[in-house]
């Protein structure tokens, strides 16, 4: 795996205002003030019904390695903005926060905390940029991957986006996030080496073009890889040249060697039509088992369209539209102060107001529960409470939409699962990071508890994130008092 701990110190990957605010906190005697921040998001990409939380493993490694080097201190000193006492504090910096987070692969929904950081204000503030950077990107790609996998209807999906990713980190971590979201393989070799995501790939058009004839290119490849022979058949003409030459090579080279050919790939043209005609030719030649792979700027909408046209495609290679989430490339997670701890251990809740209701934050130090039906095991809703509240699942519970409060539902015969898990306690990691395959399996299992109507591509049914009565009353009171105070 990538050795983030030893390869790179990312402590300084922070916005400059984190440093100026931290210096201000320090100068005003607030450095030991204990606060609570929530990381959450307001809107699901592509107007979808769900998102997938990803990036926790990299966030943990970042927090484990937080420290300022002498070079960092000299750089900050050179800005002539920070006092020497503050620079000395940074030179001896030690991360001492408590952190809670949902498990990677969890389906998540707007306005619920997915990462919670509690600790001294300077420490909790400094990690803001990396919390958002790490979680936003991988969650974006994992969500896009799941949408694509859903539309593939059980067919293999391969992530082919490395060359179109917006950095080499994005290529690697995008492959990781795609795998969590349900992709089966990647074209990225380093992702296989470091994360054990199966790497796949055969040839590019350049291989075919290099030889004098397409047949010679296919024959040479088959002689080298008879046990794993997939041929790219669209360099010249899929039906008049590519498929006939592939069949000839299968007959002359692959089968006589004691193997069966694996597949053909179509990367351009009318893929629905070409796949159906290619299927006929392959079947007539006795290659019913040869798979047809489609690529070329695919996404969930294109895949759905191909399958609606009865395209004969067995697997999909998806590149730029996945790795960049091209249709909606910003996840939009935010990191907001929600509470300040008092000397007696109680909390003062904090709220951010806005003229837009969806931008008003949920205050206080909180917990998140997922409510499941005991009858069918499906998720009913998420329920956000104050940190010291519990749910009595033996009694009926009335839940309501906090924005449209007339939408109410009373549930019974249910159980509640707490979604936020301890990750760090006083700066020490207490969470065992699961293997990536286990994260991927967990994601698939959790998605099976989300009803199909919420997962549909267009006009998905809303999944509700409800507030407890106690939390809703606190929020309502803060909206009124803070609104009066600042108007």
DRENDO-1510 file (C-alpha; in Angstrom, 1 decimal, always signed):
<recs>
REC; n; res; u; v; w
REC; 1; UNK; +0.0; +0.0; +0.0 .
REC; 2; UNK; +1.0; +3.6; -0.4 .
REC; 3; UNK; +3.1; +4.6; +2.7 .
REC; 4; UNK; +1.5; +7.9; +3.3 .
REC; 5; UNK; +3.1; +8.1; +6.7 .
REC; 6; UNK; +6.7; +7.9; +5.4 .
REC; 7; UNK; +6.3; +9.3; +1.9 .
REC; 8; UNK; +4.6; +12.6; +2.5 .
REC; 9; UNK; +3.8; +14.9; +5.4 .
REC; 10; UNK; +0.6; +16.7; +4.4 .
REC; 11; UNK; +0.2; +18.8; +7.5 .
REC; 12; UNK; +0.7; +22.0; +5.5 .
REC; 13; UNK; -1.9; +21.0; +3.0 .
REC; 14; UNK; -4.3; +23.5; +4.5 .
REC; 15; UNK; -6.0; +26.7; +3.6 .
REC; 16; UNK; -4.1; +29.8; +4.8 .
REC; 17; UNK; -7.0; +31.0; +6.8 .
REC; 18; UNK; -6.7; +28.0; +9.0 .
REC; 19; UNK; -3.3; +29.3; +10.0 .
REC; 20; UNK; -4.4; +32.9; +10.5 .
REC; 21; UNK; -7.4; +31.8; +12.5 .
REC; 22; UNK; -5.3; +29.4; +14.6 .
REC; 23; UNK; -2.9; +32.2; +15.3 .
REC; 24; UNK; -5.8; +34.4; +16.4 .
REC; 25; UNK; -7.2; +31.6; +18.7 .
REC; 26; UNK; -3.7; +31.3; +20.2 .
REC; 27; UNK; -3.3; +35.0; +20.8 .
REC; 28; UNK; -6.7; +35.2; +22.4 .
REC; 29; UNK; -6.1; +32.3; +24.8 .
REC; 30; UNK; -8.4; +29.9; +23.0 .
REC; 31; UNK; -5.9; +27.2; +22.1 .
REC; 32; UNK; -7.3; +24.8; +24.7 .
REC; 33; UNK; -10.9; +25.6; +24.0 .
REC; 34; UNK; -12.7; +22.3; +23.2 .
REC; 35; UNK; -15.1; +22.5; +20.2 .
REC; 36; UNK; -17.0; +20.1; +18.0 .
REC; 37; UNK; -17.0; +20.2; +14.1 .
REC; 38; UNK; -19.2; +18.2; +11.8 .
REC; 39; UNK; -18.3; +17.2; +8.2 .
REC; 40; UNK; -21.5; +16.8; +6.2 .
REC; 41; UNK; -22.9; +17.5; +2.7 .
REC; 42; UNK; -26.0; +19.3; +1.6 .
REC; 43; UNK; -26.8; +17.9; -1.9 .
REC; 44; UNK; -26.3; +14.5; -3.5 .
REC; 45; UNK; -24.4; +14.7; -6.8 .
REC; 46; UNK; -26.5; +14.3; -10.0 .
REC; 47; UNK; -29.7; +14.8; -8.1 .
REC; 48; UNK; -29.3; +11.2; -6.9 .
REC; 49; UNK; -31.0; +9.5; -4.0 .
REC; 50; UNK; -27.8; +8.3; -2.2 .
REC; 51; UNK; -24.1; +8.9; -1.8 .
REC; 52; UNK; -21.3; +6.6; -0.6 .
REC; 53; UNK; -18.8; +7.6; +2.1 .
REC; 54; UNK; -15.2; +6.9; +1.2 .
REC; 55; UNK; -11.7; +8.2; +2.0 .
REC; 56; UNK; -11.6; +7.3; +5.7 .
REC; 57; UNK; -8.4; +5.2; +5.4 .
REC; 58; UNK; -6.4; +8.1; +3.9 .
REC; 59; UNK; -7.9; +10.5; +6.5 .
REC; 60; UNK; -6.7; +8.3; +9.3 .
REC; 61; UNK; -3.2; +8.1; +7.9 .
REC; 62; UNK; -3.1; +11.9; +7.6 .
REC; 63; UNK; -4.2; +12.5; +11.2 .
REC; 64; UNK; -1.7; +9.9; +12.5 .
REC; 65; UNK; +1.1; +11.9; +10.8 .
REC; 66; UNK; +0.2; +15.5; +11.8 .
REC; 67; UNK; +3.4; +17.4; +12.6 .
REC; 68; UNK; +5.1; +20.6; +11.5 .
REC; 69; UNK; +8.7; +20.3; +10.3 .
REC; 70; UNK; +11.4; +22.8; +10.8 .
REC; 71; UNK; +11.0; +23.8; +7.1 .
REC; 72; UNK; +7.3; +24.4; +7.8 .
REC; 73; UNK; +8.1; +26.7; +10.7 .
REC; 74; UNK; +10.7; +28.6; +8.8 .
REC; 75; UNK; +8.2; +29.2; +6.0 .
REC; 76; UNK; +5.6; +30.5; +8.4 .
REC; 77; UNK; +8.1; +32.7; +10.1 .
REC; 78; UNK; +9.0; +34.2; +6.8 .
REC; 79; UNK; +5.4; +35.3; +6.3 .
REC; 80; UNK; +5.8; +37.8; +9.2 .
REC; 81; UNK; +2.3; +37.1; +10.3 .
REC; 82; UNK; +2.8; +34.8; +13.3 .
REC; 83; UNK; +4.3; +35.4; +16.7 .
REC; 84; UNK; +7.2; +33.3; +18.0 .
REC; 85; UNK; +5.1; +31.8; +20.7 .
REC; 86; UNK; +2.6; +30.4; +18.2 .
REC; 87; UNK; +5.4; +29.1; +16.0 .
REC; 88; UNK; +6.9; +27.3; +19.0 .
REC; 89; UNK; +3.4; +25.8; +19.7 .
REC; 90; UNK; +3.3; +24.5; +16.1 .
REC; 91; UNK; +6.9; +23.1; +16.4 .
REC; 92; UNK; +5.6; +21.0; +19.3 .
REC; 93; UNK; +2.2; +20.2; +17.8 .
REC; 94; UNK; +0.5; +17.0; +18.8 .
REC; 95; UNK; -2.9; +15.9; +17.6 .
REC; 96; UNK; -5.1; +15.2; +20.5 .
REC; 97; UNK; -8.6; +15.3; +19.1 .
REC; 98; UNK; -11.4; +12.7; +19.4 .
REC; 99; UNK; -12.7; +11.7; +16.0 .
REC; 100; UNK; -15.8; +9.7; +15.0 .
REC; 101; UNK; -16.8; +8.7; +11.5 .
REC; 102; UNK; -19.1; +6.4; +9.6 .
REC; 103; UNK; -17.6; +3.2; +8.2 .
REC; 104; UNK; -16.2; +3.5; +4.7 .
REC; 105; UNK; -18.8; +2.2; +2.2 .
REC; 106; UNK; -21.8; +3.4; +4.2 .
REC; 107; UNK; -24.6; +5.0; +2.1 .
REC; 108; UNK; -24.9; +8.6; +3.4 .
REC; 109; UNK; -27.4; +11.3; +3.0 .
REC; 110; UNK; -27.5; +15.2; +3.2 .
REC; 111; UNK; -27.3; +17.1; +6.5 .
REC; 112; UNK; -26.1; +14.2; +8.7 .
REC; 113; UNK; -22.5; +14.3; +10.1 .
REC; 114; UNK; -20.3; +11.7; +8.5 .
REC; 115; UNK; -17.1; +12.8; +10.3 .
REC; 116; UNK; -17.1; +14.5; +13.7 .
REC; 117; UNK; -14.0; +16.1; +15.2 .
REC; 118; UNK; -13.9; +17.2; +18.9 .
REC; 119; UNK; -10.8; +18.8; +20.4 .
REC; 120; UNK; -8.8; +21.9; +21.0 .
REC; 121; UNK; -10.0; +24.6; +18.5 .
REC; 122; UNK; -6.6; +25.0; +16.8 .
REC; 123; UNK; -6.3; +21.3; +16.1 .
REC; 124; UNK; -9.9; +20.8; +15.0 .
REC; 125; UNK; -9.6; +23.8; +12.7 .
REC; 126; UNK; -6.3; +22.9; +11.1 .
REC; 127; UNK; -7.6; +19.5; +9.7 .
REC; 128; UNK; -10.6; +21.1; +7.9 .
REC; 129; UNK; -9.0; +21.3; +4.5 .
REC; 130; UNK; -7.8; +17.7; +4.5 .
REC; 131; UNK; -11.0; +16.3; +6.0 .
REC; 132; UNK; -12.9; +17.9; +3.1 .
REC; 133; UNK; -10.4; +17.1; +0.4 .
REC; 134; UNK; -10.0; +13.5; +1.3 .
REC; 135; UNK; -13.7; +12.6; +1.9 .
REC; 136; UNK; -15.2; +14.8; -0.9 .
REC; 137; UNK; -13.2; +13.3; -3.7 .
REC; 138; UNK; -13.4; +9.7; -2.9 .
REC; 139; UNK; -17.0; +9.9; -1.9 .
REC; 140; UNK; -17.8; +11.6; -5.2 .
REC; 141; UNK; -16.2; +8.8; -7.2 .
REC; 142; UNK; -17.5; +6.0; -5.1 .
REC; 143; UNK; -21.0; +7.4; -5.5 .
REC; 144; UNK; -20.6; +7.7; -9.3 .
REC; 145; UNK; -19.2; +4.2; -9.4 .
REC; 146; UNK; -22.3; +2.8; -7.6 .
REC; 147; UNK; -24.6; +4.6; -10.0 .
REC; 148; UNK; -22.8; +3.0; -12.9 .
REC; 149; UNK; -22.7; -0.4; -11.3 .
REC; 150; UNK; -26.4; -0.3; -10.6 .
REC; 151; UNK; -27.2; +0.5; -14.3 .
REC; 152; UNK; -24.8; -2.3; -15.5 .
REC; 153; UNK; -27.3; -4.8; -14.0 .
REC; 154; UNK; -24.8; -7.3; -12.8 .
REC; 155; UNK; -22.4; -7.0; -15.7 .
REC; 156; UNK; -18.7; -6.4; -15.0 .
REC; 157; UNK; -17.6; -2.7; -14.7 .
REC; 158; UNK; -13.9; -1.8; -15.0 .
REC; 159; UNK; -12.5; +1.6; -14.1 .
REC; 160; UNK; -10.4; +2.9; -17.0 .
REC; 161; UNK; -9.9; +6.5; -16.0 .
REC; 162; UNK; -6.2; +6.9; -15.0 .
REC; 163; UNK; -5.2; +9.0; -18.0 .
REC; 164; UNK; -8.1; +11.4; -17.6 .
REC; 165; UNK; -7.9; +11.9; -13.9 .
REC; 166; UNK; -6.9; +15.3; -12.7 .
REC; 167; UNK; -3.7; +14.2; -10.9 .
REC; 168; UNK; -1.8; +11.1; -10.2 .
REC; 169; UNK; -3.3; +11.0; -6.7 .
REC; 170; UNK; -6.7; +11.2; -8.3 .
REC; 171; UNK; -5.9; +8.3; -10.6 .
REC; 172; UNK; -4.9; +6.1; -7.7 .
REC; 173; UNK; -7.4; +7.1; -5.1 .
REC; 174; UNK; -10.1; +7.3; -7.8 .
REC; 175; UNK; -9.5; +3.6; -8.6 .
REC; 176; UNK; -9.8; +2.8; -4.9 .
REC; 177; UNK; -13.0; +4.7; -4.5 .
REC; 178; UNK; -14.4; +3.1; -7.7 .
REC; 179; UNK; -13.7; -0.3; -6.2 .
REC; 180; UNK; -15.5; +0.6; -3.0 .
REC; 181; UNK; -18.5; +1.7; -5.1 .
REC; 182; UNK; -18.7; -1.7; -6.8 .
REC; 183; UNK; -16.3; -1.6; -9.9 .
REC; 184; UNK; -14.7; -5.0; -10.4 .
REC; 185; UNK; -11.3; -4.0; -11.7 .
REC; 186; UNK; -9.1; -1.1; -12.8 .
REC; 187; UNK; -6.7; -0.3; -15.6 .
REC; 188; UNK; -4.4; +1.4; -13.0 .
REC; 189; UNK; -1.4; -0.9; -12.3 .
REC; 190; UNK; -0.3; +1.0; -9.2 .
REC; 191; UNK; -3.8; +0.6; -7.7 .
REC; 192; UNK; -3.4; -3.2; -8.1 .
REC; 193; UNK; +0.1; -3.1; -6.5 .
REC; 194; UNK; -0.9; -1.0; -3.6 .
REC; 195; UNK; -4.6; -1.8; -3.0 .
REC; 196; UNK; -4.9; -5.2; -4.6 .
REC; 197; UNK; -7.6; -4.0; -7.0 .
REC; 198; UNK; -7.5; -6.4; -10.0 .
REC; 199; UNK; -5.7; -4.7; -12.9 .
REC; 200; UNK; -7.0; -5.5; -16.4 .
REC; 201; UNK; -6.2; -4.5; -19.9 .
REC; 202; UNK; -5.1; -5.8; -23.3 .
REC; 203; UNK; -4.1; -3.6; -26.1 .
REC; 204; UNK; -4.6; -0.1; -27.5 .
REC; 205; UNK; -5.2; +1.0; -31.1 .
REC; 206; UNK; -1.5; +1.7; -31.4 .
REC; 207; UNK; -0.7; -2.0; -31.1 .
REC; 208; UNK; -2.9; -2.8; -34.0 .
REC; 209; UNK; -1.6; +0.2; -36.1 .
REC; 210; UNK; +2.0; -0.8; -35.6 .
REC; 211; UNK; +1.6; -4.0; -37.6 .
REC; 212; UNK; +1.1; -4.1; -41.3 .
REC; 213; UNK; -2.2; -5.8; -41.0 .
REC; 214; UNK; -4.8; -6.1; -38.3 .
REC; 215; UNK; -4.6; -9.9; -38.6 .
REC; 216; UNK; -0.9; -9.8; -37.9 .
REC; 217; UNK; -1.4; -7.7; -34.8 .
REC; 218; UNK; -4.1; -10.0; -33.4 .
REC; 219; UNK; -2.0; -13.1; -34.3 .
REC; 220; UNK; +1.1; -11.8; -32.6 .
REC; 221; UNK; -0.8; -10.9; -29.4 .
REC; 222; UNK; -2.6; -14.2; -29.3 .
REC; 223; UNK; +0.7; -16.1; -29.6 .
REC; 224; UNK; +2.0; -14.2; -26.6 .
REC; 225; UNK; -1.2; -14.4; -24.5 .
REC; 226; UNK; -3.3; -17.4; -25.7 .
REC; 227; UNK; -4.5; -17.9; -22.1 .
REC; 228; UNK; -5.8; -14.3; -21.8 .
REC; 229; UNK; -6.7; -13.2; -25.3 .
REC; 230; UNK; -9.0; -10.2; -25.7 .
REC; 231; UNK; -8.7; -8.3; -28.9 .
REC; 232; UNK; -9.6; -4.6; -29.7 .
REC; 233; UNK; -11.7; -4.9; -32.9 .
REC; 234; UNK; -12.6; -1.3; -33.9 .
REC; 235; UNK; -9.3; +0.1; -35.2 .
REC; 236; UNK; -10.5; -0.2; -38.8 .
REC; 237; UNK; -13.9; -1.8; -39.2 .
REC; 238; UNK; -15.6; -3.8; -36.5 .
REC; 239; UNK; -17.8; -6.1; -38.6 .
REC; 240; UNK; -15.9; -6.3; -41.9 .
REC; 241; UNK; -12.4; -6.6; -40.4 .
REC; 242; UNK; -12.1; -6.7; -36.6 .
REC; 243; UNK; -14.5; -9.5; -35.8 .
REC; 244; UNK; -13.5; -11.7; -38.8 .
REC; 245; UNK; -9.8; -11.3; -38.0 .
REC; 246; UNK; -10.4; -12.1; -34.3 .
REC; 247; UNK; -12.3; -15.3; -35.2 .
REC; 248; UNK; -9.6; -16.3; -37.6 .
REC; 249; UNK; -7.0; -15.9; -34.8 .
REC; 250; UNK; -9.1; -17.7; -32.3 .
REC; 251; UNK; -9.4; -20.6; -34.7 .
REC; 252; UNK; -5.7; -20.7; -35.7 .
REC; 253; UNK; -3.9; -19.7; -32.5 .
REC; 254; UNK; -5.9; -19.7; -29.3 .
REC; 255; UNK; -8.0; -22.8; -29.6 .
REC; 256; UNK; -5.1; -25.1; -30.9 .
REC; 257; UNK; -3.1; -23.9; -27.9 .
REC; 258; UNK; -5.6; -25.5; -25.6 .
REC; 259; UNK; -7.2; -22.3; -24.5 .
REC; 260; UNK; -10.4; -20.4; -25.1 .
REC; 261; UNK; -10.4; -16.7; -26.2 .
REC; 262; UNK; -11.6; -14.3; -23.5 .
REC; 263; UNK; -13.2; -11.4; -25.4 .
REC; 264; UNK; -13.4; -8.6; -27.9 .
REC; 265; UNK; -13.6; -4.9; -27.1 .
REC; 266; UNK; -15.5; -2.2; -29.1 .
REC; 267; UNK; -14.3; +1.3; -28.3 .
REC; 268; UNK; -16.2; +3.4; -30.9 .
REC; 269; UNK; -19.1; +3.6; -33.3 .
REC; 270; UNK; -22.7; +2.6; -32.7 .
REC; 271; UNK; -21.9; +0.2; -29.9 .
REC; 272; UNK; -25.5; -1.1; -29.5 .
REC; 273; UNK; -25.7; -2.1; -33.1 .
REC; 274; UNK; -22.1; -3.3; -33.4 .
REC; 275; UNK; -22.4; -5.5; -30.3 .
REC; 276; UNK; -25.5; -7.2; -31.6 .
REC; 277; UNK; -23.9; -7.9; -35.0 .
REC; 278; UNK; -20.6; -9.0; -33.4 .
REC; 279; UNK; -22.5; -11.4; -31.1 .
REC; 280; UNK; -24.1; -13.1; -34.1 .
REC; 281; UNK; -20.8; -13.5; -35.9 .
REC; 282; UNK; -19.1; -14.9; -32.8 .
REC; 283; UNK; -21.9; -17.3; -32.0 .
REC; 284; UNK; -22.0; -18.6; -35.6 .
REC; 285; UNK; -18.3; -19.3; -35.3 .
REC; 286; UNK; -18.7; -21.3; -32.1 .
REC; 287; UNK; -17.6; -18.6; -29.7 .
REC; 288; UNK; -20.7; -18.1; -27.6 .
REC; 289; UNK; -18.5; -17.8; -24.5 .
REC; 290; UNK; -16.4; -14.9; -25.8 .
REC; 291; UNK; -17.3; -11.8; -24.0 .
REC; 292; UNK; -18.1; -8.4; -25.7 .
REC; 293; UNK; -16.6; -5.4; -23.8 .
REC; 294; UNK; -17.7; -1.9; -24.5 .
REC; 295; UNK; -15.8; +1.3; -23.7 .
REC; 296; UNK; -15.7; +4.9; -25.1 .
REC; 297; UNK; -17.0; +7.7; -22.8 .
REC; 298; UNK; -19.5; +5.6; -21.0 .
REC; 299; UNK; -21.4; +6.6; -17.9 .
REC; 300; UNK; -24.6; +5.4; -16.1 .
REC; 301; UNK; -26.9; +7.1; -18.6 .
REC; 302; UNK; -25.1; +5.7; -21.6 .
REC; 303; UNK; -25.0; +2.2; -20.1 .
REC; 304; UNK; -28.7; +2.3; -19.3 .
REC; 305; UNK; -29.4; +3.4; -22.9 .
REC; 306; UNK; -27.3; +0.6; -24.4 .
REC; 307; UNK; -29.1; -2.1; -22.3 .
REC; 308; UNK; -32.5; -0.6; -23.2 .
REC; 309; UNK; -31.5; -1.1; -26.8 .
REC; 310; UNK; -30.7; -4.8; -26.0 .
REC; 311; UNK; -27.0; -4.3; -26.7 .
REC; 312; UNK; -25.1; -7.6; -26.4 .
REC; 313; UNK; -22.5; -6.3; -23.9 .
REC; 314; UNK; -21.0; -8.4; -21.1 .
REC; 315; UNK; -18.8; -5.8; -19.4 .
REC; 316; UNK; -18.1; -2.1; -19.5 .
REC; 317; UNK; -14.9; -0.1; -19.3 .
REC; 318; UNK; -15.7; +3.4; -17.9 .
REC; 319; UNK; -13.0; +6.1; -17.8 .
REC; 320; UNK; -13.2; +9.9; -17.7 .
REC; 321; UNK; -16.9; +10.1; -16.8 .
REC; 322; UNK; -16.2; +8.0; -13.7 .
REC; 323; UNK; -12.8; +9.2; -12.4 .
REC; 324; UNK; -13.9; +12.9; -12.7 .
REC; 325; UNK; -17.6; +12.4; -12.1 .
REC; 326; UNK; -17.9; +14.6; -15.1 .
REC; 327; UNK; -21.7; +15.1; -14.9 .
REC; 328; UNK; -21.4; +16.6; -11.4 .
REC; 329; UNK; -17.8; +16.9; -10.4 .
REC; 330; UNK; -18.2; +18.5; -6.9 .
REC; 331; UNK; -19.3; +16.5; -3.8 .
REC; 332; UNK; -19.8; +19.7; -1.8 .
REC; 333; UNK; -19.0; +18.5; +1.7 .
REC; 334; UNK; -18.6; +21.2; +4.4 .
REC; 335; UNK; -17.0; +21.4; +7.8 .
REC; 336; UNK; -18.9; +23.5; +10.4 .
REC; 337; UNK; -18.5; +24.3; +14.1 .
REC; 338; UNK; -21.5; +22.9; +15.9 .
REC; 339; UNK; -20.7; +23.1; +19.6 .
REC; 340; UNK; -18.3; +24.5; +22.2 .
REC; 341; UNK; -17.6; +22.5; +25.4 .
REC; 342; UNK; -18.0; +24.4; +28.7 .
REC; 343; UNK; -15.9; +24.1; +31.8 .
REC; 344; UNK; -18.5; +21.9; +33.5 .
REC; 345; UNK; -18.5; +19.4; +30.6 .
REC; 346; UNK; -21.8; +20.7; +29.1 .
REC; 347; UNK; -22.0; +22.0; +25.5 .
REC; 348; UNK; -23.1; +25.3; +24.0 .
REC; 349; UNK; -24.6; +24.5; +20.6 .
REC; 350; UNK; -23.6; +26.7; +17.7 .
REC; 351; UNK; -25.5; +27.3; +14.4 .
REC; 352; UNK; -24.9; +28.9; +11.1 .
REC; 353; UNK; -27.9; +30.7; +9.7 .
REC; 354; UNK; -28.7; +31.5; +6.1 .
REC; 355; UNK; -31.5; +32.9; +4.0 .
REC; 356; UNK; -31.6; +29.5; +2.4 .
REC; 357; UNK; -33.1; +26.9; +4.7 .
REC; 358; UNK; -30.9; +24.1; +3.3 .
REC; 359; UNK; -27.8; +26.0; +4.4 .
REC; 360; UNK; -28.8; +26.3; +8.1 .
REC; 361; UNK; -26.7; +23.8; +10.0 .
REC; 362; UNK; -27.8; +21.3; +12.6 .
REC; 363; UNK; -26.3; +22.4; +15.9 .
REC; 364; UNK; -24.8; +20.5; +18.8 .
REC; 365; UNK; -22.6; +17.5; +19.5 .
REC; 366; UNK; -24.7; +14.7; +17.9 .
REC; 367; UNK; -25.1; +11.0; +17.2 .
REC; 368; UNK; -26.6; +9.4; +14.0 .
REC; 369; UNK; -28.7; +6.3; +14.0 .
REC; 370; UNK; -30.0; +4.3; +11.1 .
REC; 371; UNK; -33.4; +2.9; +11.7 .
REC; 372; UNK; -34.1; -0.6; +10.1 .
REC; 373; UNK; -37.3; -2.5; +9.7 .
REC; 374; UNK; -37.3; -5.8; +11.6 .
REC; 375; UNK; -39.7; -7.2; +9.1 .
REC; 376; UNK; -37.5; -6.9; +6.0 .
REC; 377; UNK; -34.2; -5.4; +7.1 .
REC; 378; UNK; -34.5; -2.3; +5.0 .
REC; 379; UNK; -33.4; +1.1; +6.1 .
REC; 380; UNK; -36.4; +3.3; +7.0 .
REC; 381; UNK; -34.6; +6.7; +7.8 .
REC; 382; UNK; -31.7; +8.2; +9.6 .
REC; 383; UNK; -32.3; +9.8; +13.0 .
REC; 384; UNK; -29.9; +12.5; +14.3 .
REC; 385; UNK; -29.9; +13.0; +18.1 .
REC; 386; UNK; -28.0; +14.9; +20.8 .
REC; 387; UNK; -24.9; +13.0; +21.9 .
REC; 388; UNK; -26.5; +11.7; +25.1 .
REC; 389; UNK; -29.8; +10.5; +23.7 .
REC; 390; UNK; -30.8; +6.9; +23.2 .
REC; 391; UNK; -33.6; +5.3; +21.3 .
REC; 392; UNK; -36.1; +3.0; +22.9 .
REC; 393; UNK; -36.8; +0.5; +20.0 .
REC; 394; UNK; -39.5; -1.2; +22.0 .
REC; 395; UNK; -41.8; +1.8; +21.7 .
REC; 396; UNK; -43.2; +3.4; +18.6 .
REC; 397; UNK; -41.2; +6.4; +17.3 .
REC; 398; UNK; -42.7; +9.3; +15.4 .
REC; 399; UNK; -40.2; +10.9; +13.0 .
REC; 400; UNK; -40.6; +13.9; +10.8 .
REC; 401; UNK; -38.9; +15.9; +8.1 .
REC; 402; UNK; -37.2; +18.8; +9.8 .
REC; 403; UNK; -37.8; +21.1; +6.9 .
REC; 404; UNK; -41.3; +20.0; +6.1 .
REC; 405; UNK; -42.5; +19.2; +9.5 .
REC; 406; UNK; -46.0; +18.1; +8.4 .
REC; 407; UNK; -44.4; +15.0; +6.8 .
REC; 408; UNK; -44.5; +12.6; +9.8 .
REC; 409; UNK; -44.3; +8.8; +10.2 .
REC; 410; UNK; -44.7; +6.6; +13.2 .
REC; 411; UNK; -42.7; +3.5; +13.1 .
REC; 412; UNK; -42.6; +0.3; +15.2 .
REC; 413; UNK; -41.0; -3.1; +15.0 .
REC; 414; UNK; -37.6; -1.6; +14.2 .
REC; 415; UNK; -34.1; -1.5; +15.4 .
REC; 416; UNK; -31.5; +1.3; +15.5 .
REC; 417; UNK; -27.8; +1.1; +14.6 .
REC; 418; UNK; -25.4; +3.9; +15.6 .
REC; 419; UNK; -23.5; +5.0; +12.5 .
REC; 420; UNK; -20.6; +7.1; +13.9 .
REC; 421; UNK; -17.7; +5.0; +15.3 .
REC; 422; UNK; -14.8; +6.1; +17.4 .
REC; 423; UNK; -11.7; +6.6; +15.2 .
REC; 424; UNK; -9.3; +8.6; +17.4 .
REC; 425; UNK; -9.4; +9.1; +21.2 .
REC; 426; UNK; -7.2; +12.0; +22.4 .
REC; 427; UNK; -5.2; +11.7; +19.2 .
REC; 428; UNK; -4.6; +8.0; +19.4 .
REC; 429; UNK; -6.1; +5.8; +16.7 .
REC; 430; UNK; -8.5; +3.3; +18.1 .
REC; 431; UNK; -10.0; +2.0; +14.9 .
REC; 432; UNK; -8.8; -1.0; +12.9 .
REC; 433; UNK; -8.9; -0.1; +9.2 .
REC; 434; UNK; -10.6; -3.0; +7.3 .
REC; 435; UNK; -9.2; -4.5; +4.2 .
REC; 436; UNK; -10.4; -2.8; +1.0 .
REC; 437; UNK; -12.3; -5.9; -0.1 .
REC; 438; UNK; -14.1; -5.9; +3.2 .
REC; 439; UNK; -15.0; -2.2; +2.6 .
REC; 440; UNK; -16.3; -3.1; -0.8 .
REC; 441; UNK; -18.4; -6.0; +0.5 .
REC; 442; UNK; -19.8; -3.9; +3.3 .
REC; 443; UNK; -20.8; -1.2; +0.8 .
REC; 444; UNK; -22.7; -3.7; -1.3 .
REC; 445; UNK; -24.4; -5.2; +1.7 .
REC; 446; UNK; -25.5; -1.8; +2.9 .
REC; 447; UNK; -26.8; -0.8; -0.5 .
REC; 448; UNK; -28.9; -3.8; -0.4 .
REC; 449; UNK; -30.8; -2.3; +2.6 .
REC; 450; UNK; -31.6; +0.9; +0.6 .
REC; 451; UNK; -34.9; +0.4; -1.4 .
REC; 452; UNK; -34.7; +0.5; -5.2 .
REC; 453; UNK; -36.8; +3.6; -5.5 .
REC; 454; UNK; -34.0; +5.6; -3.7 .
REC; 455; UNK; -31.4; +4.1; -6.0 .
REC; 456; UNK; -33.1; +4.8; -9.3 .
REC; 457; UNK; -31.3; +7.1; -11.7 .
REC; 458; UNK; -34.0; +9.7; -12.2 .
REC; 459; UNK; -36.4; +11.3; -9.7 .
REC; 460; UNK; -35.3; +9.0; -6.9 .
REC; 461; UNK; -37.5; +8.7; -3.8 .
REC; 462; UNK; -36.2; +10.8; -0.9 .
REC; 463; UNK; -34.4; +9.1; +2.0 .
REC; 464; UNK; -35.2; +11.1; +5.1 .
REC; 465; UNK; -32.7; +12.3; +7.7 .
REC; 466; UNK; -34.8; +13.3; +10.7 .
REC; 467; UNK; -33.9; +15.1; +13.9 .
REC; 468; UNK; -34.9; +14.0; +17.4 .
REC; 469; UNK; -37.5; +16.3; +19.1 .
REC; 470; UNK; -34.8; +17.5; +21.5 .
REC; 471; UNK; -32.4; +18.4; +18.7 .
REC; 472; UNK; -35.2; +20.0; +16.6 .
REC; 473; UNK; -36.3; +22.2; +19.6 .
REC; 474; UNK; -32.7; +23.4; +20.2 .
REC; 475; UNK; -32.3; +24.2; +16.5 .
REC; 476; UNK; -35.6; +26.1; +16.3 .
REC; 477; UNK; -34.7; +28.1; +19.4 .
REC; 478; UNK; -31.3; +29.0; +18.0 .
REC; 479; UNK; -32.8; +30.1; +14.7 .
REC; 480; UNK; -35.1; +32.4; +16.6 .
REC; 481; UNK; -32.6; +33.8; +19.1 .
REC; 482; UNK; -29.7; +34.2; +16.8 .
REC; 483; UNK; -31.9; +35.6; +14.1 .
REC; 484; UNK; -33.2; +38.2; +16.5 .
REC; 485; UNK; -29.8; +39.0; +17.8 .
REC; 486; UNK; -28.2; +39.7; +14.4 .
REC; 487; UNK; -31.1; +41.4; +12.6 .
</recs>
